Amino acid sequence: MIKKTFKILGKTLLVIFILLNLIILFSGRWYLYKGLWNTYCKGRSGVSATEYLIFENRKIEANSPEPWPIAKNYNTAKMPIEIENDLKSVQIHAYAIIKNDTLVHEQYWDNFSDTSHTNSFSMGKSYTSALLGCAIKDGYIKSIDEPVSTYIPEFKNDWRKAITLKHLATMSSGIAFDESYSNPFSYPAEGYYSTDLLKATLRYTEKVFEPGTQFDYLSGNTALLGYCITKAINKSLSEYMSEKLWTPMGCEQPAWWSVDKANGLEKAFCCINSNVKDFARMGKLYMHYGNWNGKQLMDSSFIANSIVPFDGLDQDGVTKNHTYGYSWWLTEYKGLKIFYMRGLLNQYVICIPEKKLVIAKLGRKRRAPSSLHTPPDVALCIDAALEMYGK
């Protein structure tokens, strides 16, 4: 009886294996092999923040490292234990607080350190938006209202001729990308594992609303934006990042930006791999409206528009947008106006101008989606910083 059961089970698994391969082969979704191998075959149901070495990567050079100034009360306060335990439940591994442009606190867990590289995931969208600002300032791009068709000729032939770079930066293009993180056939999975990011992105052509009228968080927008910037500057995003941001901000460690294939395109919607203190520098730059220690790296007006809601409807299609700027998230918490970068597995850089605080946090586990306007982990990170160093 047992032998017969195993025989039936073996046949069933063989049929499933054959069917799965047929689906992959006939759909042309070869990326699924890499996705399945690096998730379910490794005992996980999703991506990992520490797996960047499974991809080709391009180096973001840190040519003038400059450590953060250290505050007099550096690491004198302890994170409240109940907050720490809650954050540990979603595998926090790094947390840093910058106050008045000085490092006041840093903390690490699970053998991570200030030189450990992990994935930023969608925090990369904010960097891509910043590079758009740099390209406009440098004259490579005429304005944020320039048509995407300038860089992607296919857009001239249909309704997409109305889409501008601003629509991509604000997630309001109207292109019907999908954004499921559990469906292996959705855009995030294909964009993440594919070896032809542009092809994967351009196959979405349907319209769901008029460009510029509504916010809808879809990673394909930023993939297109990254490609447009690359075409405009005629160099890789990683090289431009080093030149315009990473090196001028004094980042201490080189970073790695995952690309779709060797000599390919950066995954502009995600996948900058660095450490918590270097990620925090973007918070300081935006808190100072593009000025870094007296040098204006970005146009202040571009940043001013980045951290306020763009004029359109919110994701529900009914209420006024109060959630998103130029690839920065926006919220209010405890009476404080806040703008922040956000990554899939609880990566955050949180800016609180009124308190002159930048909070950076890295993690490795996604919390269950919440309907709260301020994500639970953003609230926890702010609560901890205010209790420790908010006075």
NUTI-117244 format. One record per residue (C-alpha): residue in one letter; x, y, z; residue number from 1. Coordinates in steps of 0.1 Angstrom, whole numbers, plus 5000, padded with zeros to 4 digits. Example, Ala and Ser with C-alpha at 12.3 -4.5 7.8 and 13.67 -1.06 7.14 Angstrom:
! NUTI-117244
{rest->a&X->5123&Y->4955&Z->5078&nr->1}
{rest->s&X->5137&Y->4989&Z->5071&nr->2}
//
This chain:
! NUTI-117244
{rest->m&X->5000&Y->5000&Z->5000&nr->1}
{rest->i&X->5028&Y->5024&Z->5010&nr->2}
{rest->k&X->5047&Y->5015&Z->4978&nr->3}
{rest->k&X->5016&Y->5022&Z->4957&nr->4}
{rest->t&X->5011&Y->5056&Z->4974&nr->5}
{rest->f&X->5047&Y->5067&Z->4967&nr->6}
{rest->k&X->5043&Y->5056&Z->4931&nr->7}
{rest->i&X->5011&Y->5077&Z->4927&nr->8}
{rest->l&X->5028&Y->5107&Z->4944&nr->9}
{rest->g&X->5058&Y->5103&Z->4921&nr->10}
{rest->k&X->5037&Y->5103&Z->4890&nr->11}
{rest->t&X->5017&Y->5134&Z->4903&nr->12}
{rest->l&X->5049&Y->5153&Z->4909&nr->13}
{rest->l&X->5062&Y->5143&Z->4875&nr->14}
{rest->v&X->5030&Y->5156&Z->4858&nr->15}
{rest->i&X->5032&Y->5189&Z->4878&nr->16}
{rest->f&X->5069&Y->5193&Z->4868&nr->17}
{rest->i&X->5061&Y->5187&Z->4831&nr->18}
{rest->l&X->5031&Y->5210&Z->4832&nr->19}
{rest->l&X->5051&Y->5238&Z->4849&nr->20}
{rest->n&X->5079&Y->5235&Z->4823&nr->21}
{rest->l&X->5053&Y->5236&Z->4795&nr->22}
{rest->i&X->5038&Y->5268&Z->4809&nr->23}
{rest->i&X->5072&Y->5284&Z->4812&nr->24}
{rest->l&X->5083&Y->5274&Z->4777&nr->25}
{rest->f&X->5051&Y->5283&Z->4759&nr->26}
{rest->s&X->5047&Y->5316&Z->4778&nr->27}
{rest->g&X->5083&Y->5326&Z->4771&nr->28}
{rest->r&X->5087&Y->5335&Z->4808&nr->29}
{rest->w&X->5122&Y->5320&Z->4812&nr->30}
{rest->y&X->5128&Y->5342&Z->4843&nr->31}
{rest->l&X->5105&Y->5319&Z->4862&nr->32}
{rest->y&X->5133&Y->5293&Z->4863&nr->33}
{rest->k&X->5156&Y->5317&Z->4882&nr->34}
{rest->g&X->5127&Y->5328&Z->4904&nr->35}
{rest->l&X->5117&Y->5293&Z->4914&nr->36}
{rest->w&X->5153&Y->5282&Z->4920&nr->37}
{rest->n&X->5160&Y->5312&Z->4943&nr->38}
{rest->t&X->5128&Y->5311&Z->4963&nr->39}
{rest->y&X->5109&Y->5278&Z->4967&nr->40}
{rest->c&X->5140&Y->5256&Z->4959&nr->41}
{rest->k&X->5158&Y->5274&Z->4987&nr->42}
{rest->g&X->5129&Y->5271&Z->5012&nr->43}
{rest->r&X->5115&Y->5306&Z->5007&nr->44}
{rest->s&X->5083&Y->5319&Z->4992&nr->45}
{rest->g&X->5097&Y->5353&Z->4982&nr->46}
{rest->v&X->5128&Y->5375&Z->4976&nr->47}
{rest->s&X->5157&Y->5380&Z->5000&nr->48}
{rest->a&X->5174&Y->5412&Z->5010&nr->49}
{rest->t&X->5208&Y->5395&Z->5010&nr->50}
{rest->e&X->5207&Y->5377&Z->4976&nr->51}
{rest->y&X->5221&Y->5404&Z->4953&nr->52}
{rest->l&X->5250&Y->5382&Z->4943&nr->53}
{rest->i&X->5226&Y->5360&Z->4923&nr->54}
{rest->f&X->5224&Y->5389&Z->4898&nr->55}
{rest->e&X->5248&Y->5408&Z->4877&nr->56}
{rest->n&X->5256&Y->5441&Z->4895&nr->57}
{rest->r&X->5272&Y->5474&Z->4886&nr->58}
{rest->k&X->5294&Y->5492&Z->4911&nr->59}
{rest->i&X->5285&Y->5526&Z->4924&nr->60}
{rest->e&X->5319&Y->5540&Z->4933&nr->61}
{rest->a&X->5325&Y->5559&Z->4966&nr->62}
{rest->n&X->5355&Y->5580&Z->4957&nr->63}
{rest->s&X->5356&Y->5604&Z->4986&nr->64}
{rest->p&X->5344&Y->5586&Z->5018&nr->65}
{rest->e&X->5336&Y->5609&Z->5047&nr->66}
{rest->p&X->5323&Y->5594&Z->5079&nr->67}
{rest->w&X->5293&Y->5609&Z->5096&nr->68}
{rest->p&X->5301&Y->5635&Z->5124&nr->69}
{rest->i&X->5294&Y->5618&Z->5157&nr->70}
{rest->a&X->5271&Y->5635&Z->5183&nr->71}
{rest->k&X->5282&Y->5641&Z->5218&nr->72}
{rest->n&X->5254&Y->5619&Z->5231&nr->73}
{rest->y&X->5261&Y->5591&Z->5205&nr->74}
{rest->n&X->5245&Y->5558&Z->5215&nr->75}
{rest->t&X->5237&Y->5570&Z->5250&nr->76}
{rest->a&X->5200&Y->5559&Z->5248&nr->77}
{rest->k&X->5186&Y->5525&Z->5243&nr->78}
{rest->m&X->5158&Y->5515&Z->5220&nr->79}
{rest->p&X->5126&Y->5508&Z->5240&nr->80}
{rest->i&X->5125&Y->5470&Z->5245&nr->81}
{rest->e&X->5089&Y->5466&Z->5233&nr->82}
{rest->i&X->5097&Y->5485&Z->5201&nr->83}
{rest->e&X->5129&Y->5465&Z->5196&nr->84}
{rest->n&X->5110&Y->5432&Z->5200&nr->85}
{rest->d&X->5083&Y->5443&Z->5175&nr->86}
{rest->l&X->5110&Y->5453&Z->5149&nr->87}
{rest->k&X->5129&Y->5421&Z->5156&nr->88}
{rest->s&X->5098&Y->5401&Z->5147&nr->89}
{rest->v&X->5102&Y->5414&Z->5111&nr->90}
{rest->q&X->5140&Y->5408&Z->5111&nr->91}
{rest->i&X->5154&Y->5443&Z->5116&nr->92}
{rest->h&X->5192&Y->5442&Z->5111&nr->93}
{rest->a&X->5202&Y->5479&Z->5111&nr->94}
{rest->y&X->5189&Y->5511&Z->5126&nr->95}
{rest->a&X->5205&Y->5546&Z->5125&nr->96}
{rest->i&X->5194&Y->5581&Z->5137&nr->97}
{rest->i&X->5208&Y->5613&Z->5123&nr->98}
{rest->k&X->5200&Y->5644&Z->5143&nr->99}
{rest->n&X->5212&Y->5679&Z->5133&nr->100}
{rest->d&X->5233&Y->5662&Z->5106&nr->101}
{rest->t&X->5252&Y->5642&Z->5131&nr->102}
{rest->l&X->5251&Y->5604&Z->5138&nr->103}
{rest->v&X->5234&Y->5601&Z->5172&nr->104}
{rest->h&X->5226&Y->5564&Z->5172&nr->105}
{rest->e&X->5234&Y->5532&Z->5153&nr->106}
{rest->q&X->5224&Y->5496&Z->5161&nr->107}
{rest->y&X->5228&Y->5462&Z->5144&nr->108}
{rest->w&X->5214&Y->5428&Z->5149&nr->109}
{rest->d&X->5220&Y->5392&Z->5136&nr->110}
{rest->n&X->5257&Y->5397&Z->5128&nr->111}
{rest->f&X->5251&Y->5426&Z->5104&nr->112}
{rest->s&X->5273&Y->5457&Z->5106&nr->113}
{rest->d&X->5277&Y->5492&Z->5091&nr->114}
{rest->t&X->5295&Y->5476&Z->5061&nr->115}
{rest->s&X->5269&Y->5449&Z->5054&nr->116}
{rest->h&X->5253&Y->5453&Z->5020&nr->117}
{rest->t&X->5216&Y->5445&Z->5016&nr->118}
{rest->n&X->5189&Y->5454&Z->4991&nr->119}
{rest->s&X->5171&Y->5487&Z->4992&nr->120}
{rest->f&X->5143&Y->5473&Z->4971&nr->121}
{rest->s&X->5119&Y->5502&Z->4963&nr->122}
{rest->m&X->5140&Y->5528&Z->4981&nr->123}
{rest->g&X->5158&Y->5526&Z->4947&nr->124}
{rest->k&X->5128&Y->5545&Z->4932&nr->125}
{rest->s&X->5137&Y->5576&Z->4952&nr->126}
{rest->y&X->5172&Y->5574&Z->4939&nr->127}
{rest->t&X->5161&Y->5571&Z->4903&nr->128}
{rest->s&X->5138&Y->5602&Z->4908&nr->129}
{rest->a&X->5168&Y->5621&Z->4923&nr->130}
{rest->l&X->5189&Y->5612&Z->4892&nr->131}
{rest->l&X->5161&Y->5626&Z->4871&nr->132}
{rest->g&X->5165&Y->5659&Z->4890&nr->133}
{rest->c&X->5203&Y->5657&Z->4884&nr->134}
{rest->a&X->5198&Y->5651&Z->4847&nr->135}
{rest->i&X->5175&Y->5681&Z->4845&nr->136}
{rest->k&X->5199&Y->5703&Z->4864&nr->137}
{rest->d&X->5228&Y->5692&Z->4841&nr->138}
{rest->g&X->5208&Y->5699&Z->4810&nr->139}
{rest->y&X->5206&Y->5664&Z->4797&nr->140}
{rest->i&X->5168&Y->5665&Z->4801&nr->141}
{rest->k&X->5149&Y->5697&Z->4792&nr->142}
{rest->s&X->5123&Y->5695&Z->4819&nr->143}
{rest->i&X->5103&Y->5670&Z->4840&nr->144}
{rest->d&X->5074&Y->5676&Z->4816&nr->145}
{rest->e&X->5093&Y->5662&Z->4786&nr->146}
{rest->p&X->5075&Y->5635&Z->4768&nr->147}
{rest->v&X->5086&Y->5599&Z->4774&nr->148}
{rest->s&X->5084&Y->5594&Z->4736&nr->149}
{rest->t&X->5116&Y->5615&Z->4733&nr->150}
{rest->y&X->5135&Y->5585&Z->4746&nr->151}
{rest->i&X->5111&Y->5557&Z->4738&nr->152}
{rest->p&X->5099&Y->5561&Z->4702&nr->153}
{rest->e&X->5072&Y->5535&Z->4705&nr->154}
{rest->f&X->5053&Y->5559&Z->4727&nr->155}
{rest->k&X->5047&Y->5582&Z->4698&nr->156}
{rest->n&X->5023&Y->5558&Z->4681&nr->157}
{rest->d&X->4995&Y->5556&Z->4705&nr->158}
{rest->w&X->4979&Y->5571&Z->4737&nr->159}
{rest->r&X->5012&Y->5569&Z->4755&nr->160}
{rest->k&X->5025&Y->5600&Z->4736&nr->161}
{rest->a&X->5008&Y->5620&Z->4764&nr->162}
{rest->i&X->5030&Y->5604&Z->4791&nr->163}
{rest->t&X->5057&Y->5627&Z->4805&nr->164}
{rest->l&X->5087&Y->5620&Z->4828&nr->165}
{rest->k&X->5067&Y->5636&Z->4856&nr->166}
{rest->h&X->5040&Y->5610&Z->4852&nr->167}
{rest->l&X->5066&Y->5583&Z->4856&nr->168}
{rest->a&X->5081&Y->5599&Z->4887&nr->169}
{rest->t&X->5047&Y->5603&Z->4903&nr->170}
{rest->m&X->5033&Y->5569&Z->4894&nr->171}
{rest->s&X->5005&Y->5585&Z->4873&nr->172}
{rest->s&X->5013&Y->5573&Z->4838&nr->173}
{rest->g&X->4980&Y->5553&Z->4835&nr->174}
{rest->i&X->4998&Y->5523&Z->4820&nr->175}
{rest->a&X->4982&Y->5491&Z->4832&nr->176}
{rest->f&X->5012&Y->5475&Z->4850&nr->177}
{rest->d&X->5004&Y->5449&Z->4877&nr->178}
{rest->e&X->5020&Y->5450&Z->4911&nr->179}
{rest->s&X->5014&Y->5417&Z->4928&nr->180}
{rest->y&X->5042&Y->5404&Z->4950&nr->181}
{rest->s&X->5027&Y->5369&Z->4952&nr->182}
{rest->n&X->5020&Y->5362&Z->4916&nr->183}
{rest->p&X->5051&Y->5349&Z->4897&nr->184}
{rest->f&X->5036&Y->5361&Z->4864&nr->185}
{rest->s&X->5032&Y->5397&Z->4876&nr->186}
{rest->y&X->5055&Y->5426&Z->4866&nr->187}
{rest->p&X->5076&Y->5428&Z->4899&nr->188}
{rest->a&X->5087&Y->5392&Z->4895&nr->189}
{rest->e&X->5094&Y->5395&Z->4858&nr->190}
{rest->g&X->5113&Y->5428&Z->4863&nr->191}
{rest->y&X->5133&Y->5414&Z->4892&nr->192}
{rest->y&X->5144&Y->5382&Z->4876&nr->193}
{rest->s&X->5142&Y->5390&Z->4839&nr->194}
{rest->t&X->5173&Y->5394&Z->4817&nr->195}
{rest->d&X->5155&Y->5419&Z->4794&nr->196}
{rest->l&X->5140&Y->5446&Z->4816&nr->197}
{rest->l&X->5131&Y->5469&Z->4788&nr->198}
{rest->k&X->5112&Y->5442&Z->4768&nr->199}
{rest->a&X->5094&Y->5431&Z->4800&nr->200}
{rest->t&X->5083&Y->5467&Z->4806&nr->201}
{rest->l&X->5073&Y->5477&Z->4771&nr->202}
{rest->r&X->5049&Y->5449&Z->4766&nr->203}
{rest->y&X->5024&Y->5467&Z->4789&nr->204}
{rest->t&X->5005&Y->5491&Z->4766&nr->205}
{rest->e&X->4969&Y->5493&Z->4780&nr->206}
{rest->k&X->4955&Y->5524&Z->4796&nr->207}
{rest->v&X->4936&Y->5525&Z->4829&nr->208}
{rest->f&X->4933&Y->5562&Z->4833&nr->209}
{rest->e&X->4945&Y->5595&Z->4817&nr->210}
{rest->p&X->4981&Y->5603&Z->4824&nr->211}
{rest->g&X->4987&Y->5626&Z->4853&nr->212}
{rest->t&X->4952&Y->5622&Z->4869&nr->213}
{rest->q&X->4958&Y->5595&Z->4895&nr->214}
{rest->f&X->4985&Y->5579&Z->4917&nr->215}
{rest->d&X->4989&Y->5542&Z->4912&nr->216}
{rest->y&X->5020&Y->5526&Z->4927&nr->217}
{rest->l&X->5034&Y->5504&Z->4899&nr->218}
{rest->s&X->5071&Y->5496&Z->4896&nr->219}
{rest->g&X->5071&Y->5496&Z->4858&nr->220}
{rest->n&X->5068&Y->5534&Z->4858&nr->221}
{rest->t&X->5102&Y->5537&Z->4875&nr->222}
{rest->a&X->5118&Y->5511&Z->4852&nr->223}
{rest->l&X->5107&Y->5533&Z->4822&nr->224}
{rest->l&X->5120&Y->5564&Z->4840&nr->225}
{rest->g&X->5154&Y->5548&Z->4846&nr->226}
{rest->y&X->5157&Y->5538&Z->4809&nr->227}
{rest->c&X->5148&Y->5574&Z->4798&nr->228}
{rest->i&X->5175&Y->5588&Z->4821&nr->229}
{rest->t&X->5201&Y->5564&Z->4808&nr->230}
{rest->k&X->5193&Y->5574&Z->4772&nr->231}
{rest->a&X->5195&Y->5611&Z->4781&nr->232}
{rest->i&X->5228&Y->5610&Z->4799&nr->233}
{rest->n&X->5244&Y->5583&Z->4777&nr->234}
{rest->k&X->5259&Y->5565&Z->4806&nr->235}
{rest->s&X->5248&Y->5540&Z->4832&nr->236}
{rest->l&X->5227&Y->5550&Z->4862&nr->237}
{rest->s&X->5254&Y->5536&Z->4885&nr->238}
{rest->e&X->5281&Y->5557&Z->4870&nr->239}
{rest->y&X->5259&Y->5588&Z->4871&nr->240}
{rest->m&X->5249&Y->5580&Z->4907&nr->241}
{rest->s&X->5285&Y->5579&Z->4918&nr->242}
{rest->e&X->5293&Y->5611&Z->4900&nr->243}
{rest->k&X->5263&Y->5632&Z->4911&nr->244}
{rest->l&X->5253&Y->5617&Z->4945&nr->245}
{rest->w&X->5272&Y->5588&Z->4960&nr->246}
{rest->t&X->5307&Y->5604&Z->4959&nr->247}
{rest->p&X->5296&Y->5641&Z->4966&nr->248}
{rest->m&X->5276&Y->5629&Z->4996&nr->249}
{rest->g&X->5307&Y->5612&Z->5011&nr->250}
{rest->c&X->5293&Y->5577&Z->5011&nr->251}
{rest->e&X->5318&Y->5554&Z->5029&nr->252}
{rest->q&X->5312&Y->5522&Z->5010&nr->253}
{rest->p&X->5307&Y->5515&Z->4973&nr->254}
{rest->a&X->5272&Y->5502&Z->4965&nr->255}
{rest->w&X->5260&Y->5477&Z->4940&nr->256}
{rest->w&X->5231&Y->5482&Z->4917&nr->257}
{rest->s&X->5216&Y->5450&Z->4902&nr->258}
{rest->v&X->5212&Y->5449&Z->4864&nr->259}
{rest->d&X->5192&Y->5427&Z->4842&nr->260}
{rest->k&X->5222&Y->5411&Z->4826&nr->261}
{rest->a&X->5259&Y->5417&Z->4820&nr->262}
{rest->n&X->5264&Y->5452&Z->4806&nr->263}
{rest->g&X->5226&Y->5456&Z->4809&nr->264}
{rest->l&X->5202&Y->5481&Z->4825&nr->265}
{rest->e&X->5199&Y->5489&Z->4862&nr->266}
{rest->k&X->5167&Y->5478&Z->4878&nr->267}
{rest->a&X->5157&Y->5513&Z->4884&nr->268}
{rest->f&X->5127&Y->5504&Z->4905&nr->269}
{rest->c&X->5147&Y->5486&Z->4931&nr->270}
{rest->c&X->5179&Y->5468&Z->4940&nr->271}
{rest->i&X->5206&Y->5493&Z->4952&nr->272}
{rest->n&X->5226&Y->5473&Z->4977&nr->273}
{rest->s&X->5243&Y->5493&Z->5005&nr->274}
{rest->n&X->5244&Y->5499&Z->5042&nr->275}
{rest->v&X->5222&Y->5518&Z->5066&nr->276}
{rest->k&X->5244&Y->5549&Z->5072&nr->277}
{rest->d&X->5251&Y->5555&Z->5035&nr->278}
{rest->f&X->5213&Y->5551&Z->5027&nr->279}
{rest->a&X->5206&Y->5577&Z->5054&nr->280}
{rest->r&X->5226&Y->5604&Z->5034&nr->281}
{rest->m&X->5197&Y->5608&Z->5010&nr->282}
{rest->g&X->5176&Y->5619&Z->5039&nr->283}
{rest->k&X->5200&Y->5646&Z->5048&nr->284}
{rest->l&X->5203&Y->5657&Z->5012&nr->285}
{rest->y&X->5166&Y->5661&Z->5008&nr->286}
{rest->m&X->5161&Y->5677&Z->5043&nr->287}
{rest->h&X->5185&Y->5704&Z->5030&nr->288}
{rest->y&X->5168&Y->5707&Z->4996&nr->289}
{rest->g&X->5197&Y->5694&Z->4977&nr->290}
{rest->n&X->5225&Y->5712&Z->4996&nr->291}
{rest->w&X->5253&Y->5690&Z->5009&nr->292}
{rest->n&X->5276&Y->5708&Z->5033&nr->293}
{rest->g&X->5274&Y->5740&Z->5013&nr->294}
{rest->k&X->5274&Y->5725&Z->4978&nr->295}
{rest->q&X->5242&Y->5724&Z->4958&nr->296}
{rest->l&X->5240&Y->5689&Z->4944&nr->297}
{rest->m&X->5203&Y->5691&Z->4933&nr->298}
{rest->d&X->5180&Y->5719&Z->4924&nr->299}
{rest->s&X->5161&Y->5730&Z->4955&nr->300}
{rest->s&X->5128&Y->5735&Z->4936&nr->301}
{rest->f&X->5129&Y->5699&Z->4923&nr->302}
{rest->i&X->5132&Y->5686&Z->4958&nr->303}
{rest->a&X->5105&Y->5709&Z->4971&nr->304}
{rest->n&X->5081&Y->5694&Z->4945&nr->305}
{rest->s&X->5094&Y->5659&Z->4953&nr->306}
{rest->i&X->5082&Y->5659&Z->4989&nr->307}
{rest->v&X->5047&Y->5673&Z->4985&nr->308}
{rest->p&X->5017&Y->5655&Z->4969&nr->309}
{rest->f&X->5014&Y->5660&Z->4932&nr->310}
{rest->d&X->4981&Y->5674&Z->4919&nr->311}
{rest->g&X->4959&Y->5644&Z->4912&nr->312}
{rest->l&X->4938&Y->5617&Z->4928&nr->313}
{rest->d&X->4950&Y->5591&Z->4953&nr->314}
{rest->q&X->4952&Y->5554&Z->4946&nr->315}
{rest->d&X->4915&Y->5550&Z->4954&nr->316}
{rest->g&X->4907&Y->5572&Z->4924&nr->317}
{rest->v&X->4884&Y->5593&Z->4946&nr->318}
{rest->t&X->4902&Y->5613&Z->4972&nr->319}
{rest->k&X->4929&Y->5639&Z->4966&nr->320}
{rest->n&X->4964&Y->5626&Z->4965&nr->321}
{rest->h&X->4982&Y->5630&Z->4998&nr->322}
{rest->t&X->5004&Y->5599&Z->4996&nr->323}
{rest->y&X->5031&Y->5605&Z->4970&nr->324}
{rest->g&X->5054&Y->5631&Z->4955&nr->325}
{rest->y&X->5083&Y->5625&Z->4930&nr->326}
{rest->s&X->5089&Y->5589&Z->4942&nr->327}
{rest->w&X->5088&Y->5598&Z->4979&nr->328}
{rest->w&X->5061&Y->5586&Z->5002&nr->329}
{rest->l&X->5043&Y->5612&Z->5024&nr->330}
{rest->t&X->5025&Y->5610&Z->5057&nr->331}
{rest->e&X->5017&Y->5628&Z->5089&nr->332}
{rest->y&X->5023&Y->5611&Z->5123&nr->333}
{rest->k&X->5019&Y->5626&Z->5158&nr->334}
{rest->g&X->5013&Y->5660&Z->5142&nr->335}
{rest->l&X->5046&Y->5658&Z->5123&nr->336}
{rest->k&X->5049&Y->5661&Z->5085&nr->337}
{rest->i&X->5071&Y->5633&Z->5072&nr->338}
{rest->f&X->5085&Y->5621&Z->5039&nr->339}
{rest->y&X->5102&Y->5588&Z->5034&nr->340}
{rest->m&X->5117&Y->5562&Z->5011&nr->341}
{rest->r&X->5103&Y->5527&Z->5014&nr->342}
{rest->g&X->5115&Y->5492&Z->5004&nr->343}
{rest->l&X->5096&Y->5459&Z->5001&nr->344}
{rest->l&X->5111&Y->5441&Z->5031&nr->345}
{rest->n&X->5109&Y->5470&Z->5056&nr->346}
{rest->q&X->5137&Y->5492&Z->5044&nr->347}
{rest->y&X->5131&Y->5529&Z->5052&nr->348}
{rest->v&X->5148&Y->5563&Z->5052&nr->349}
{rest->i&X->5124&Y->5586&Z->5072&nr->350}
{rest->c&X->5127&Y->5624&Z->5073&nr->351}
{rest->i&X->5112&Y->5646&Z->5100&nr->352}
{rest->p&X->5121&Y->5682&Z->5092&nr->353}
{rest->e&X->5105&Y->5697&Z->5123&nr->354}
{rest->k&X->5127&Y->5675&Z->5145&nr->355}
{rest->k&X->5158&Y->5677&Z->5122&nr->356}
{rest->l&X->5158&Y->5639&Z->5123&nr->357}
{rest->v&X->5166&Y->5613&Z->5097&nr->358}
{rest->i&X->5159&Y->5577&Z->5106&nr->359}
{rest->a&X->5172&Y->5548&Z->5085&nr->360}
{rest->k&X->5161&Y->5512&Z->5091&nr->361}
{rest->l&X->5169&Y->5480&Z->5072&nr->362}
{rest->g&X->5151&Y->5447&Z->5075&nr->363}
{rest->r&X->5146&Y->5413&Z->5059&nr->364}
{rest->k&X->5109&Y->5405&Z->5063&nr->365}
{rest->r&X->5077&Y->5420&Z->5050&nr->366}
{rest->r&X->5050&Y->5428&Z->5075&nr->367}
{rest->a&X->5014&Y->5420&Z->5065&nr->368}
{rest->p&X->5000&Y->5449&Z->5044&nr->369}
{rest->s&X->4982&Y->5475&Z->5065&nr->370}
{rest->s&X->4955&Y->5500&Z->5057&nr->371}
{rest->l&X->4971&Y->5526&Z->5079&nr->372}
{rest->h&X->4983&Y->5557&Z->5061&nr->373}
{rest->t&X->5015&Y->5555&Z->5082&nr->374}
{rest->p&X->5030&Y->5520&Z->5079&nr->375}
{rest->p&X->5035&Y->5502&Z->5113&nr->376}
{rest->d&X->5073&Y->5501&Z->5109&nr->377}
{rest->v&X->5075&Y->5538&Z->5100&nr->378}
{rest->a&X->5056&Y->5545&Z->5132&nr->379}
{rest->l&X->5077&Y->5522&Z->5153&nr->380}
{rest->c&X->5110&Y->5537&Z->5140&nr->381}
{rest->i&X->5097&Y->5573&Z->5147&nr->382}
{rest->d&X->5084&Y->5563&Z->5182&nr->383}
{rest->a&X->5118&Y->5549&Z->5190&nr->384}
{rest->a&X->5138&Y->5579&Z->5177&nr->385}
{rest->l&X->5115&Y->5604&Z->5195&nr->386}
{rest->e&X->5117&Y->5586&Z->5228&nr->387}
{rest->m&X->5155&Y->5582&Z->5226&nr->388}
{rest->y&X->5166&Y->5615&Z->5211&nr->389}
{rest->g&X->5135&Y->5636&Z->5204&nr->390}
{rest->k&X->5140&Y->5663&Z->5229&nr->391}
//
